[in-house]
Amino acid sequence: MYTEEYLDLIATSGCAIMFEKAAPAGRLKREMISLATYDGRHLRVTTPQGFSACPFQIPREIFDECLVAKFIEQDGPEYPDRRVLFRLTQAGLSRVDVARNISKMTVKTYSDFD
């Protein structure tokens, strides 16, 4: 998936991005970035074929790209359990609209002999 597809999924689902600074990973802890509801619960994403993922993780590179481009911003203070929610900004919503409009475009070949 590309950045625009993640942004579109977030906008369509009306959800947030949750950045967990110390998510359990066996005996270790790691950072995890995933889609979540605005009350901090992991979001389950299901395909039309019936496949699902929970939590639905976002690659760190895409998260960083969205932060730098100001497509997302922190939504409130950090929770005591080291979770931070991020929401789409107006720039992020605009990027989704542009990507949707581009995907609707079609290309026709030109011919003088029609």
N, CA, C and O atoms as CSV, one atom per row, in Angstrom:
chain,resi,resn,atom,element,x,y,z
A,1,MET,N,N,0.839,-1.186,0.000
A,1,MET,CA,C,0.000,0.000,0.000
A,1,MET,C,C,0.882,1.246,0.000
A,1,MET,O,O,1.983,1.257,0.550
A,2,TYR,N,N,0.371,2.268,-0.621
A,2,TYR,CA,C,1.064,3.544,-0.644
A,2,TYR,C,C,0.431,4.487,0.369
A,2,TYR,O,O,-0.639,4.207,0.909
A,3,THR,N,N,1.097,5.598,0.619
A,3,THR,CA,C,0.644,6.561,1.617
A,3,THR,C,C,-0.804,6.974,1.386
A,3,THR,O,O,-1.596,7.002,2.328
A,4,GLU,N,N,-1.161,7.299,0.131
A,4,GLU,CA,C,-2.513,7.757,-0.167
A,4,GLU,C,C,-3.551,6.693,0.164
A,4,GLU,O,O,-4.657,7.018,0.596
A,5,GLU,N,N,-3.204,5.424,-0.034
A,5,GLU,CA,C,-4.156,4.354,0.262
A,5,GLU,C,C,-4.392,4.236,1.770
A,5,GLU,O,O,-5.518,3.995,2.203
A,6,TYR,N,N,-3.339,4.403,2.566
A,6,TYR,CA,C,-3.519,4.400,4.025
A,6,TYR,C,C,-4.355,5.592,4.470
A,6,TYR,O,O,-5.244,5.460,5.311
A,7,LEU,N,N,-4.059,6.763,3.896
A,7,LEU,CA,C,-4.830,7.958,4.249
A,7,LEU,C,C,-6.298,7.786,3.866
A,7,LEU,O,O,-7.186,8.185,4.619
A,8,ASP,N,N,-6.552,7.200,2.712
A,8,ASP,CA,C,-7.923,6.963,2.263
A,8,ASP,C,C,-8.629,5.993,3.211
A,8,ASP,O,O,-9.795,6.196,3.551
A,9,LEU,N,N,-7.936,4.953,3.634
A,9,LEU,CA,C,-8.514,3.995,4.575
A,9,LEU,C,C,-8.867,4.669,5.898
A,9,LEU,O,O,-9.916,4.388,6.477
A,10,ILE,N,N,-8.007,5.547,6.372
A,10,ILE,CA,C,-8.253,6.269,7.620
A,10,ILE,C,C,-9.453,7.200,7.470
A,10,ILE,O,O,-10.320,7.252,8.342
A,11,ALA,N,N,-9.498,7.937,6.352
A,11,ALA,CA,C,-10.603,8.876,6.121
A,11,ALA,C,C,-11.929,8.132,5.955
A,11,ALA,O,O,-12.945,8.554,6.506
A,12,THR,N,N,-11.927,7.050,5.215
A,12,THR,CA,C,-13.146,6.286,4.971
A,12,THR,C,C,-13.660,5.633,6.252
A,12,THR,O,O,-14.866,5.601,6.496
A,13,SER,N,N,-12.749,5.115,7.065
A,13,SER,CA,C,-13.131,4.409,8.297
A,13,SER,C,C,-13.431,5.343,9.448
A,13,SER,O,O,-14.021,4.927,10.445
A,14,GLY,N,N,-13.032,6.609,9.328
A,14,GLY,CA,C,-13.242,7.547,10.427
A,14,GLY,C,C,-12.490,7.135,11.674
A,14,GLY,O,O,-13.020,7.203,12.782
A,15,CYS,N,N,-11.256,6.708,11.489
A,15,CYS,CA,C,-10.474,6.220,12.624
A,15,CYS,C,C,-9.219,7.067,12.828
A,15,CYS,O,O,-9.012,8.073,12.149
A,16,ALA,N,N,-8.405,6.647,13.760
A,16,ALA,CA,C,-7.171,7.344,14.105
A,16,ALA,C,C,-5.991,6.392,13.923
A,16,ALA,O,O,-6.169,5.200,13.670
A,17,ILE,N,N,-4.804,6.931,14.054
A,17,ILE,CA,C,-3.583,6.126,14.088
A,17,ILE,C,C,-3.118,6.099,15.532
A,17,ILE,O,O,-3.011,7.141,16.179
A,18,MET,N,N,-2.842,4.902,16.033
A,18,MET,CA,C,-2.360,4.776,17.400
A,18,MET,C,C,-0.889,4.378,17.371
A,18,MET,O,O,-0.511,3.367,16.779
A,19,PHE,N,N,-0.069,5.198,18.025
A,19,PHE,CA,C,1.364,4.929,18.156
A,19,PHE,C,C,1.592,4.428,19.575
A,19,PHE,O,O,1.422,5.179,20.536
A,20,GLU,N,N,1.975,3.169,19.710
A,20,GLU,CA,C,2.249,2.577,21.021
A,20,GLU,C,C,3.759,2.509,21.203
A,20,GLU,O,O,4.458,1.855,20.429
A,21,LYS,N,N,4.252,3.181,22.223
A,21,LYS,CA,C,5.697,3.259,22.436
A,21,LYS,C,C,6.274,2.001,23.060
A,21,LYS,O,O,7.470,1.752,22.913
A,22,ALA,N,N,5.477,1.200,23.748
A,22,ALA,CA,C,5.997,0.012,24.422
A,22,ALA,C,C,4.979,-1.120,24.356
A,22,ALA,O,O,4.509,-1.600,25.387
A,23,ALA,N,N,4.642,-1.543,23.142
A,23,ALA,CA,C,3.681,-2.638,22.979
A,23,ALA,C,C,4.377,-3.965,23.268
A,23,ALA,O,O,5.518,-4.166,22.852
A,24,PRO,N,N,3.701,-4.875,23.979
A,24,PRO,CA,C,4.324,-6.174,24.279
A,24,PRO,C,C,4.585,-6.972,23.004
A,24,PRO,O,O,3.728,-7.044,22.123
A,25,ALA,N,N,5.758,-7.563,22.913
A,25,ALA,CA,C,6.129,-8.436,21.801
A,25,ALA,C,C,6.902,-9.611,22.398
A,25,ALA,O,O,8.132,-9.640,22.359
A,26,GLY,N,N,6.170,-10.577,22.948
A,26,GLY,CA,C,6.825,-11.662,23.673
A,26,GLY,C,C,7.365,-11.128,24.990
A,26,GLY,O,O,6.635,-10.489,25.747
A,27,ARG,N,N,8.630,-11.382,25.266
A,27,ARG,CA,C,9.237,-10.872,26.498
A,27,ARG,C,C,9.778,-9.459,26.309
A,27,ARG,O,O,10.171,-8.811,27.279
A,28,LEU,N,N,9.799,-8.988,25.088
A,28,LEU,CA,C,10.305,-7.653,24.795
A,28,LEU,C,C,9.155,-6.680,24.569
A,28,LEU,O,O,7.988,-7.073,24.532
A,29,LYS,N,N,9.496,-5.433,24.424
A,29,LYS,CA,C,8.510,-4.408,24.062
A,29,LYS,C,C,9.012,-3.709,22.814
A,29,LYS,O,O,10.218,-3.576,22.607
A,30,ARG,N,N,8.081,-3.264,21.984
A,30,ARG,CA,C,8.456,-2.595,20.738
A,30,ARG,C,C,7.447,-1.503,20.426
A,30,ARG,O,O,6.384,-1.421,21.042
A,31,GLU,N,N,7.797,-0.673,19.469
A,31,GLU,CA,C,6.854,0.335,18.986
A,31,GLU,C,C,5.890,-0.337,18.018
A,31,GLU,O,O,6.284,-1.205,17.240
A,32,MET,N,N,4.630,0.068,18.071
A,32,MET,CA,C,3.648,-0.445,17.132
A,32,MET,C,C,2.759,0.710,16.685
A,32,MET,O,O,2.289,1.502,17.502
A,33,ILE,N,N,2.539,0.790,15.393
A,33,ILE,CA,C,1.691,1.825,14.810
A,33,ILE,C,C,0.546,1.105,14.110
A,33,ILE,O,O,0.771,0.277,13.227
A,34,SER,N,N,-0.685,1.425,14.510
A,34,SER,CA,C,-1.837,0.715,13.963
A,34,SER,C,C,-3.052,1.634,13.896
A,34,SER,O,O,-3.058,2.730,14.456
A,35,LEU,N,N,-4.078,1.158,13.195
A,35,LEU,CA,C,-5.337,1.888,13.138
A,35,LEU,C,C,-6.128,1.605,14.401
A,35,LEU,O,O,-6.129,0.483,14.908
A,36,ALA,N,N,-6.804,2.637,14.910
A,36,ALA,CA,C,-7.558,2.492,16.154
A,36,ALA,C,C,-8.776,3.402,16.134
A,36,ALA,O,O,-8.854,4.351,15.354
A,37,THR,N,N,-9.722,3.092,17.007
A,37,THR,CA,C,-10.858,3.977,17.207
A,37,THR,C,C,-10.373,5.162,18.052
A,37,THR,O,O,-9.282,5.122,18.622
A,38,TYR,N,N,-11.186,6.202,18.122
A,38,TYR,CA,C,-10.764,7.385,18.871
A,38,TYR,C,C,-10.769,7.173,20.382
A,38,TYR,O,O,-10.285,8.024,21.128
A,39,ASP,N,N,-11.319,6.030,20.842
A,39,ASP,CA,C,-11.218,5.731,22.271
A,39,ASP,C,C,-10.050,4.789,22.573
A,39,ASP,O,O,-9.918,4.302,23.696
A,40,GLY,N,N,-9.198,4.532,21.564
A,40,GLY,CA,C,-7.958,3.790,21.785
A,40,GLY,C,C,-8.022,2.292,21.589
A,40,GLY,O,O,-7.091,1.591,21.985
A,41,ARG,N,N,-9.079,1.775,20.997
A,41,ARG,CA,C,-9.166,0.335,20.727
A,41,ARG,C,C,-8.678,0.042,19.321
A,41,ARG,O,O,-8.919,0.820,18.397
A,42,HIS,N,N,-7.986,-1.091,19.158
A,42,HIS,CA,C,-7.500,-1.488,17.833
A,42,HIS,C,C,-8.673,-1.686,16.887
A,42,HIS,O,O,-9.733,-2.172,17.281
A,43,LEU,N,N,-8.468,-1.305,15.649
A,43,LEU,CA,C,-9.496,-1.421,14.624
A,43,LEU,C,C,-9.264,-2.697,13.825
A,43,LEU,O,O,-8.137,-2.987,13.423
A,44,ARG,N,N,-10.316,-3.448,13.598
A,44,ARG,CA,C,-10.218,-4.647,12.761
A,44,ARG,C,C,-10.557,-4.250,11.326
A,44,ARG,O,O,-11.592,-3.634,11.072
A,45,VAL,N,N,-9.679,-4.608,10.394
A,45,VAL,CA,C,-9.899,-4.333,8.982
A,45,VAL,C,C,-10.176,-5.659,8.292
A,45,VAL,O,O,-9.413,-6.614,8.440
A,46,THR,N,N,-11.281,-5.717,7.531
A,46,THR,CA,C,-11.692,-6.946,6.848
A,46,THR,C,C,-11.834,-6.673,5.359
A,46,THR,O,O,-12.422,-5.666,4.962
A,47,THR,N,N,-11.300,-7.564,4.536
A,47,THR,CA,C,-11.413,-7.436,3.090
A,47,THR,C,C,-12.732,-8.028,2.618
A,47,THR,O,O,-13.369,-8.773,3.363
A,48,PRO,N,N,-13.159,-7.713,1.389
A,48,PRO,CA,C,-14.395,-8.322,0.861
A,48,PRO,C,C,-14.308,-9.851,0.771
A,48,PRO,O,O,-15.335,-10.529,0.771
A,49,GLN,N,N,-13.092,-10.392,0.694
A,49,GLN,CA,C,-12.914,-11.839,0.617
A,49,GLN,C,C,-12.986,-12.502,1.993
A,49,GLN,O,O,-12.945,-13.728,2.085
A,50,GLY,N,N,-13.091,-11.713,3.057
A,50,GLY,CA,C,-13.216,-12.268,4.392
A,50,GLY,C,C,-11.941,-12.305,5.220
A,50,GLY,O,O,-11.973,-12.728,6.375
A,51,PHE,N,N,-10.820,-11.870,4.653
A,51,PHE,CA,C,-9.581,-11.819,5.414
A,51,PHE,C,C,-9.627,-10.619,6.355
A,51,PHE,O,O,-10.148,-9.564,5.992
A,52,SER,N,N,-9.089,-10.776,7.555
A,52,SER,CA,C,-9.101,-9.651,8.482
A,52,SER,C,C,-7.780,-9.564,9.231
A,52,SER,O,O,-7.028,-10.534,9.328
A,53,ALA,N,N,-7.523,-8.380,9.754
A,53,ALA,CA,C,-6.317,-8.137,10.542
A,53,ALA,C,C,-6.670,-7.228,11.708
A,53,ALA,O,O,-7.353,-6.218,11.536
A,54,CYS,N,N,-6.208,-7.587,12.873
A,54,CYS,CA,C,-6.381,-6.764,14.064
A,54,CYS,C,C,-5.220,-7.057,15.004
A,54,CYS,O,O,-5.124,-8.186,15.485
A,55,PRO,N,N,-4.367,-6.144,15.284
A,55,PRO,CA,C,-4.379,-4.770,14.808
A,55,PRO,C,C,-3.874,-4.678,13.370
A,55,PRO,O,O,-3.066,-5.496,12.930
A,56,PHE,N,N,-4.358,-3.682,12.655
A,56,PHE,CA,C,-3.921,-3.409,11.292
A,56,PHE,C,C,-2.776,-2.412,11.396
A,56,PHE,O,O,-2.987,-1.232,11.675
A,57,GLN,N,N,-1.560,-2.903,11.167
A,57,GLN,CA,C,-0.383,-2.065,11.381
A,57,GLN,C,C,-0.048,-1.210,10.168
A,57,GLN,O,O,-0.321,-1.576,9.024
A,58,ILE,N,N,0.546,-0.073,10.452
A,58,ILE,CA,C,1.010,0.867,9.434
A,58,ILE,C,C,2.533,0.872,9.482
A,58,ILE,O,O,3.106,0.970,10.567
A,59,PRO,N,N,3.206,0.769,8.339
A,59,PRO,CA,C,4.669,0.798,8.343
A,59,PRO,C,C,5.206,2.121,8.905
A,59,PRO,O,O,4.624,3.182,8.681
A,60,ARG,N,N,6.300,2.043,9.623
A,60,ARG,CA,C,6.906,3.223,10.238
A,60,ARG,C,C,7.253,4.282,9.191
A,60,ARG,O,O,7.114,5.478,9.447
A,61,GLU,N,N,7.702,3.848,8.019
A,61,GLU,CA,C,8.082,4.796,6.956
A,61,GLU,C,C,6.878,5.635,6.527
A,61,GLU,O,O,7.011,6.838,6.306
A,62,ILE,N,N,5.724,5.019,6.409
A,62,ILE,CA,C,4.509,5.750,6.000
A,62,ILE,C,C,4.079,6.697,7.109
A,62,ILE,O,O,3.696,7.835,6.836
A,63,PHE,N,N,4.138,6.243,8.354
A,63,PHE,CA,C,3.799,7.099,9.494
A,63,PHE,C,C,4.703,8.329,9.512
A,63,PHE,O,O,4.226,9.455,9.653
A,64,ASP,N,N,6.018,8.107,9.368
A,64,ASP,CA,C,6.967,9.225,9.371
A,64,ASP,C,C,6.720,10.179,8.210
A,64,ASP,O,O,6.781,11.398,8.375
A,65,GLU,N,N,6.442,9.617,7.032
A,65,GLU,CA,C,6.155,10.450,5.860
A,65,GLU,C,C,4.928,11.325,6.096
A,65,GLU,O,O,4.924,12.502,5.732
A,66,CYS,N,N,3.892,10.759,6.699
A,66,CYS,CA,C,2.659,11.515,6.987
A,66,CYS,C,C,2.906,12.616,8.013
A,66,CYS,O,O,2.337,13.702,7.903
A,67,LEU,N,N,3.749,12.347,9.010
A,67,LEU,CA,C,4.088,13.377,10.007
A,67,LEU,C,C,4.844,14.530,9.377
A,67,LEU,O,O,4.523,15.694,9.613
A,68,VAL,N,N,5.850,14.206,8.573
A,68,VAL,CA,C,6.673,15.246,7.939
A,68,VAL,C,C,5.828,16.099,6.996
A,68,VAL,O,O,5.982,17.319,6.947
A,69,ALA,N,N,4.930,15.445,6.242
A,69,ALA,CA,C,4.080,16.169,5.289
A,69,ALA,C,C,2.904,16.863,5.971
A,69,ALA,O,O,2.128,17.560,5.317
A,70,LYS,N,N,2.769,16.673,7.293
A,70,LYS,CA,C,1.692,17.256,8.082
A,70,LYS,C,C,0.308,16.759,7.641
A,70,LYS,O,O,-0.674,17.500,7.681
A,71,PHE,N,N,0.254,15.470,7.214
A,71,PHE,CA,C,-1.019,14.842,6.883
A,71,PHE,C,C,-1.717,14.345,8.141
A,71,PHE,O,O,-2.931,14.145,8.142
A,72,ILE,N,N,-0.940,14.144,9.227
A,72,ILE,CA,C,-1.494,13.723,10.510
A,72,ILE,C,C,-0.896,14.591,11.609
A,72,ILE,O,O,0.172,15.181,11.446
A,73,GLU,N,N,-1.613,14.657,12.737
A,73,GLU,CA,C,-1.107,15.379,13.899
A,73,GLU,C,C,-1.584,14.687,15.158
A,73,GLU,O,O,-2.579,13.961,15.144
A,74,GLN,N,N,-0.864,14.917,16.251
A,74,GLN,CA,C,-1.226,14.303,17.523
A,74,GLN,C,C,-2.585,14.820,17.967
A,74,GLN,O,O,-2.870,16.014,17.885
A,75,ASP,N,N,-3.417,13.899,18.439
A,75,ASP,CA,C,-4.768,14.232,18.867
A,75,ASP,C,C,-4.865,14.039,20.379
A,75,ASP,O,O,-5.307,12.992,20.850
A,76,GLY,N,N,-4.456,15.033,21.119
A,76,GLY,CA,C,-4.515,14.962,22.573
A,76,GLY,C,C,-3.208,14.516,23.195
A,76,GLY,O,O,-2.247,14.208,22.490
A,77,PRO,N,N,-3.174,14.482,24.525
A,77,PRO,CA,C,-1.946,14.115,25.229
A,77,PRO,C,C,-1.671,12.612,25.166
A,77,PRO,O,O,-2.547,11.815,24.828
A,78,GLU,N,N,-0.449,12.253,25.495
A,78,GLU,CA,C,-0.067,10.846,25.562
A,78,GLU,C,C,-0.775,10.186,26.737
A,78,GLU,O,O,-0.851,10.767,27.820
A,79,TYR,N,N,-1.299,8.968,26.531
A,79,TYR,CA,C,-1.938,8.206,27.594
A,79,TYR,C,C,-0.873,7.690,28.565
A,79,TYR,O,O,0.288,7.554,28.181
A,80,PRO,N,N,-1.246,7.403,29.812
A,80,PRO,CA,C,-0.269,6.884,30.787
A,80,PRO,C,C,0.417,5.582,30.352
A,80,PRO,O,O,1.549,5.313,30.754
A,81,ASP,N,N,-0.268,4.777,29.530
A,81,ASP,CA,C,0.335,3.518,29.072
A,81,ASP,C,C,1.183,3.700,27.812
A,81,ASP,O,O,1.480,2.732,27.112
A,82,ARG,N,N,1.572,4.953,27.527
A,82,ARG,CA,C,2.492,5.323,26.444
A,82,ARG,C,C,1.893,5.142,25.048
A,82,ARG,O,O,2.605,4.794,24.106
A,83,ARG,N,N,0.583,5.378,24.917
A,83,ARG,CA,C,-0.082,5.369,23.618
A,83,ARG,C,C,-0.385,6.806,23.219
A,83,ARG,O,O,-0.727,7.634,24.063
A,84,VAL,N,N,-0.257,7.096,21.937
A,84,VAL,CA,C,-0.549,8.427,21.412
A,84,VAL,C,C,-1.438,8.253,20.183
A,84,VAL,O,O,-1.137,7.444,19.305
A,85,LEU,N,N,-2.531,9.008,20.120
A,85,LEU,CA,C,-3.414,8.971,18.959
A,85,LEU,C,C,-3.092,10.128,18.025
A,85,LEU,O,O,-2.779,11.235,18.462
A,86,PHE,N,N,-3.176,9.847,16.726
A,86,PHE,CA,C,-2.976,10.855,15.688
A,86,PHE,C,C,-4.199,10.856,14.798
A,86,PHE,O,O,-4.797,9.810,14.547
A,87,ARG,N,N,-4.572,12.040,14.318
A,87,ARG,CA,C,-5.724,12.167,13.427
A,87,ARG,C,C,-5.293,12.832,12.137
A,87,ARG,O,O,-4.232,13.453,12.068
A,88,LEU,N,N,-6.132,12.697,11.106
A,88,LEU,CA,C,-5.853,13.359,9.828
A,88,LEU,C,C,-6.007,14.864,9.974
A,88,LEU,O,O,-6.907,15.336,10.669
A,89,THR,N,N,-5.144,15.605,9.329
A,89,THR,CA,C,-5.266,17.054,9.282
A,89,THR,C,C,-6.055,17.433,8.026
A,89,THR,O,O,-6.426,16.569,7.231
A,90,GLN,N,N,-6.300,18.706,7.863
A,90,GLN,CA,C,-6.965,19.165,6.647
A,90,GLN,C,C,-6.103,18.860,5.426
A,90,GLN,O,O,-6.630,18.532,4.363
A,91,ALA,N,N,-4.788,18.966,5.571
A,91,ALA,CA,C,-3.876,18.629,4.466
A,91,ALA,C,C,-3.986,17.147,4.113
A,91,ALA,O,O,-3.937,16.784,2.938
A,92,GLY,N,N,-4.133,16.293,5.119
A,92,GLY,CA,C,-4.300,14.859,4.877
A,92,GLY,C,C,-5.598,14.559,4.159
A,92,GLY,O,O,-5.626,13.745,3.235
A,93,LEU,N,N,-6.676,15.208,4.575
A,93,LEU,CA,C,-7.964,15.031,3.906
A,93,LEU,C,C,-7.913,15.532,2.466
A,93,LEU,O,O,-8.492,14.916,1.571
A,94,SER,N,N,-7.226,16.643,2.244
A,94,SER,CA,C,-7.074,17.175,0.886
A,94,SER,C,C,-6.287,16.207,0.017
A,94,SER,O,O,-6.613,16.014,-1.155
A,95,ARG,N,N,-5.253,15.600,0.584
A,95,ARG,CA,C,-4.439,14.623,-0.157
A,95,ARG,C,C,-5.297,13.426,-0.564
A,95,ARG,O,O,-5.144,12.902,-1.667
A,96,VAL,N,N,-6.186,12.996,0.309
A,96,VAL,CA,C,-7.101,11.891,-0.004
A,96,VAL,C,C,-8.006,12.284,-1.160
A,96,VAL,O,O,-8.205,11.496,-2.084
A,97,ASP,N,N,-8.559,13.493,-1.122
A,97,ASP,CA,C,-9.441,13.962,-2.197
A,97,ASP,C,C,-8.720,14.011,-3.535
A,97,ASP,O,O,-9.272,13.604,-4.557
A,98,VAL,N,N,-7.485,14.509,-3.530
A,98,VAL,CA,C,-6.696,14.579,-4.768
A,98,VAL,C,C,-6.443,13.178,-5.305
A,98,VAL,O,O,-6.614,12.933,-6.500
A,99,ALA,N,N,-6.041,12.263,-4.442
A,99,ALA,CA,C,-5.769,10.883,-4.875
A,99,ALA,C,C,-7.028,10.227,-5.429
A,99,ALA,O,O,-6.954,9.504,-6.423
A,100,ARG,N,N,-8.183,10.465,-4.809
A,100,ARG,CA,C,-9.439,9.892,-5.308
A,100,ARG,C,C,-9.779,10.458,-6.689
A,100,ARG,O,O,-10.203,9.719,-7.578
A,101,ASN,N,N,-9.594,11.764,-6.866
A,101,ASN,CA,C,-9.903,12.386,-8.160
A,101,ASN,C,C,-8.964,11.895,-9.254
A,101,ASN,O,O,-9.393,11.701,-10.392
A,102,ILE,N,N,-7.710,11.692,-8.934
A,102,ILE,CA,C,-6.756,11.188,-9.930
A,102,ILE,C,C,-7.116,9.763,-10.324
A,102,ILE,O,O,-7.034,9.409,-11.500
A,103,SER,N,N,-7.513,8.948,-9.363
A,103,SER,CA,C,-7.845,7.548,-9.682
A,103,SER,C,C,-9.106,7.449,-10.539
A,103,SER,O,O,-9.310,6.438,-11.210
A,104,LYS,N,N,-9.956,8.477,-10.529
A,104,LYS,CA,C,-11.170,8.475,-11.356
A,104,LYS,C,C,-10.882,8.851,-12.807
A,104,LYS,O,O,-11.693,8.582,-13.694
A,105,MET,N,N,-9.731,9.470,-13.049
A,105,MET,CA,C,-9.402,9.916,-14.403
A,105,MET,C,C,-9.151,8.723,-15.313
A,105,MET,O,O,-8.621,7.695,-14.892
A,106,THR,N,N,-9.547,8.886,-16.573
A,106,THR,CA,C,-9.255,7.862,-17.573
A,106,THR,C,C,-8.479,8.497,-18.704
A,106,THR,O,O,-8.555,9.706,-18.923
A,107,VAL,N,N,-7.741,7.686,-19.412
A,107,VAL,CA,C,-6.945,8.163,-20.541
A,107,VAL,C,C,-7.506,7.525,-21.800
A,107,VAL,O,O,-7.691,6.310,-21.864
A,108,LYS,N,N,-7.773,8.352,-22.799
A,108,LYS,CA,C,-8.221,7.844,-24.079
A,108,LYS,C,C,-7.166,8.163,-25.120
A,108,LYS,O,O,-6.545,9.225,-25.085
A,109,THR,N,N,-6.972,7.255,-26.027
A,109,THR,CA,C,-6.010,7.506,-27.092
A,109,THR,C,C,-6.655,8.436,-28.109
A,109,THR,O,O,-7.855,8.367,-28.370
A,110,TYR,N,N,-5.844,9.289,-28.663
A,110,TYR,CA,C,-6.323,10.274,-29.650
A,110,TYR,C,C,-6.161,9.702,-31.045
A,110,TYR,O,O,-5.149,9.080,-31.368
A,111,SER,N,N,-7.167,9.921,-31.857
A,111,SER,CA,C,-7.083,9.485,-33.243
A,111,SER,C,C,-7.812,10.477,-34.121
A,111,SER,O,O,-8.940,10.862,-33.811
A,112,ASP,N,N,-7.196,10.898,-35.209
A,112,ASP,CA,C,-7.826,11.813,-36.166
A,112,ASP,C,C,-8.785,11.075,-37.106
A,112,ASP,O,O,-9.510,11.701,-37.879
A,113,PHE,N,N,-8.780,9.774,-37.035
A,113,PHE,CA,C,-9.510,8.990,-38.016
A,113,PHE,C,C,-10.811,8.392,-37.475
A,113,PHE,O,O,-11.290,7.386,-37.999
A,114,ASP,N,N,-11.379,8.989,-36.449
A,114,ASP,CA,C,-12.638,8.465,-35.905
A,114,ASP,C,C,-13.816,8.867,-36.718
A,114,ASP,O,O,-14.946,8.504,-36.390
